Amino acid sequence: MPAVETIAKPLADVAAEFRLQSEFLPAGDQPQAIVELVQGLREGERDQVLLGVTGSGKTFTIAHTIAKLQRRPSCWRRTRRSPPSSMAR
């Protein structure tokens, strides 16, 4: 499963406020994930993991987290992939 770990850094070198523009709102598990990521970063948690399948909105969730905190995360993405079953012998 893909995982994104974040460590927040202030947006000190950026003059403008980060504003997310989207026609969509967080849905499903995203609102709770945003709350938990924001809370963890405010409490100084150094490592957090956001898991989700392809297309589940991990990037959208992180964008909302950045917008709420006005802090830039350093992200490392680790992906475990297996070949499609059609390729397995």
LUMKEDREN-778795 format. One line per 2 residues: number of its first residue (from 1); their letters; for each residue x, y, z negated of N, C-alpha, C, CB. Coordinates in steps of 0.05 Angstrom, whole numbers, plus 5000, padded with zeros to 4 digits. Glycine has a CB too. Layout:
N
NUM	A	X,Y,Z,X,Y,Z,X,Y,Z,X,Y,Z  ...
//
This chain:
89
1	MP	5017,4976,5000,5000,5000,5000,5018,5025,5000,4981,5000,4976  5010,5046,5014,5025,5071,5014,5024,5084,4987,5015,5090,5036
3	AV	5045,5098,4980,5046,5113,4955,5059,5139,4960,5060,5097,4933  5050,5160,4947,5062,5186,4948,5068,5194,4919,5044,5207,4962
5	ET	5093,5201,4914,5101,5210,4887,5106,5240,4889,5126,5195,4876  5097,5255,4870,5101,5284,4871,5115,5295,4847,5074,5298,4874
7	IA	5132,5315,4852,5144,5330,4830,5139,5359,4838,5175,5323,4827  5126,5374,4821,5118,5401,4828,5141,5421,4825,5094,5410,4811
9	KP	5142,5439,4844,5161,5461,4843,5146,5487,4849,5185,5457,4864  5152,5509,4835,5137,5534,4840,5141,5544,4869,5147,5555,4821
11	LA	5121,5559,4878,5122,5570,4905,5135,5598,4903,5094,5572,4917  5156,5601,4888,5169,5627,4883,5180,5640,4908,5192,5623,4863
13	DV	5189,5624,4927,5201,5635,4952,5180,5641,4973,5221,5616,4962  5154,5637,4967,5133,5642,4986,5116,5665,4975,5116,5616,4991
15	AA	5113,5686,4991,5099,5709,4982,5068,5705,4983,5106,5733,4999  5058,5691,5002,5029,5688,5006,5018,5665,4989,5022,5684,5035
17	EF	4994,5668,4981,4980,5647,4966,4973,5625,4986,4954,5658,4952  4976,5600,4977,4968,5577,4993,4938,5574,4991,4983,5551,4984
19	RL	4925,5576,5014,4896,5572,5015,4889,5550,5035,4881,5599,5023  4874,5531,5026,4867,5508,5043,4841,5516,5059,4862,5483,5026
21	QS	4842,5513,5085,4819,5518,5101,4810,5492,5114,4825,5540,5123  4786,5484,5108,4776,5459,5119,4746,5460,5120,4785,5435,5102
23	EF	4735,5446,5139,4705,5443,5141,4695,5422,5122,4697,5436,5170  4714,5407,5110,4706,5385,5093,4711,5391,5063,4722,5360,5101
25	LP	4697,5377,5046,4701,5379,5018,4712,5352,5008,4675,5386,5003  4726,5351,4986,4735,5325,4975,4711,5308,4969,4752,5329,4949
27	AG	4714,5282,4975,4692,5263,4972,4703,5237,4961,4677,5258,4999  4684,5219,4953,4692,5193,4943,4709,5196,4917,4708,5177,4964
29	DQ	4732,5184,4917,4751,5185,4894,4768,5210,4894,4768,5161,4894  4768,5226,4916,4785,5249,4918,4782,5270,4896,4781,5262,4944
31	PQ	4758,5278,4888,4755,5298,4867,4769,5289,4841,4726,5304,4862  4764,5264,4833,4777,5255,4808,4807,5253,4811,4765,5227,4801
33	AI	4817,5244,4834,4846,5243,4839,4858,5271,4837,4852,5231,4866  4845,5291,4848,4855,5318,4847,4856,5328,4818,4837,5338,4863
35	VE	4835,5323,4803,4835,5330,4774,4858,5317,4759,4808,5323,4761  4862,5291,4764,4883,5277,4749,4911,5285,4758,4880,5247,4754
37	LV	4915,5291,4783,4941,5300,4793,4947,5328,4781,4942,5301,4823  4927,5346,4782,4931,5373,4771,4937,5371,4741,4906,5390,4776
39	QG	4921,5356,4726,4925,5353,4698,4953,5342,4692,4904,5335,4685  4961,5321,4706,4987,5309,4701,5010,5329,4706,4991,5285,4719
41	LR	5008,5345,4727,5029,5364,4733,5029,5387,4713,5025,5376,4761  5006,5395,4704,5005,5416,4683,5016,5406,4656,4976,5425,4679
43	EG	5014,5380,4651,5024,5368,4627,5054,5360,4630,5008,5344,4619  5065,5366,4653,5094,5361,4657,5101,5333,4665,5108,5367,4632
45	ER	5082,5317,4674,5088,5290,4683,5107,5292,4707,5063,5274,4691  5129,5279,4706,5148,5280,4727,5141,5263,4751,5176,5272,4717
47	DQ	5130,5240,4746,5124,5221,4768,5094,5214,4767,5140,5195,4765  5082,5216,4791,5054,5208,4794,5052,5193,4821,5034,5232,4793
49	VL	5034,5175,4823,5031,5159,4847,5002,5162,4857,5039,5130,4843  4999,5167,4882,4972,5168,4895,4971,5146,4915,4967,5196,4908
51	LG	4954,5126,4910,4952,5103,4928,4927,5105,4945,4951,5077,4912  4929,5095,4969,4905,5095,4987,4912,5082,5013,4894,5123,4991
53	VT	4892,5071,5025,4895,5058,5052,4898,5080,5073,4871,5040,5058  4906,5073,5096,4908,5091,5118,4881,5105,5124,4918,5077,5144
55	GS	4882,5131,5126,4857,5146,5132,4840,5152,5108,4842,5131,5151  4850,5148,5083,4834,5152,5060,4834,5181,5050,4843,5133,5038
57	GK	4852,5198,5061,4852,5226,5053,4873,5233,5032,4826,5233,5043  4896,5218,5032,4917,5224,5013,4929,5252,5017,4939,5203,5014
59	TF	4934,5259,5042,4945,5285,5049,4925,5307,5041,4952,5287,5079  4900,5303,5047,4879,5322,5040,4878,5326,5010,4851,5313,5051
61	TI	4880,5304,4995,4880,5305,4965,4904,5321,4955,4881,5277,4954  4928,5316,4966,4952,5331,4958,4949,5361,4965,4977,5319,4972
63	AH	4938,5367,4989,4933,5395,4996,4916,5409,4976,4921,5396,5025  4895,5396,4967,4877,5408,4947,4892,5412,4920,4852,5391,4943
65	TI	4909,5393,4914,4925,5395,4889,4944,5419,4891,4941,5369,4884  4957,5423,4913,4975,5445,4917,4959,5471,4915,4989,5443,4945
67	AK	4936,5472,4928,4919,5497,4927,4911,5504,4899,4894,5493,4945  4904,5484,4883,4895,5489,4855,4918,5499,4838,4883,5464,4843
69	LQ	4942,5488,4842,4965,5494,4825,4982,5517,4835,4982,5470,4822  4980,5522,4861,4998,5541,4874,5027,5533,4869,4992,5570,4865
71	RR	5032,5508,4870,5059,5497,4867,5065,5477,4888,5063,5484,4839  5089,5477,4898,5097,5459,4920,5106,5432,4908,5118,5471,4938
73	PS	5096,5410,4917,5107,5384,4908,5129,5375,4928,5084,5362,4906  5149,5362,4917,5168,5348,4934,5156,5320,4936,5197,5348,4921
75	CW	5152,5311,4960,5139,5285,4964,5158,5265,4976,5114,5288,4982  5155,5241,4966,5169,5218,4978,5148,5198,4984,5191,5206,4959
77	RR	5148,5189,5008,5127,5169,5016,5140,5142,5020,5113,5178,5042  5129,5123,5007,5139,5096,5009,5115,5079,5020,5149,5084,4982
79	TR	5120,5066,5042,5099,5050,5054,5107,5021,5057,5091,5062,5082  5090,5004,5048,5094,4975,5053,5075,4967,5075,5090,4958,5027
81	RS	5085,4957,5096,5068,4948,5118,5074,4920,5125,5071,4967,5143  5054,4906,5133,5057,4879,5143,5047,4878,5172,5042,4857,5125
83	PP	5058,4861,5188,5049,4860,5216,5020,4851,5218,5067,4841,5233  5006,4860,5238,4978,4852,5242,4977,4821,5244,4966,4865,5267
85	SS	4954,4810,5236,4952,4781,5236,4955,4770,5264,4925,4773,5225  4949,4786,5285,4952,4776,5312,4981,4771,5319,4940,4796,5332
87	MA	5000,4784,5304,5028,4781,5310,5040,4759,5293,5043,4806,5305  5026,4751,5272,5037,4731,5254,5037,4703,5268,5021,4730,5227
89	R	5057,4688,5263,5058,4661,5276,5056,4640,5256,5084,4657,5292
//
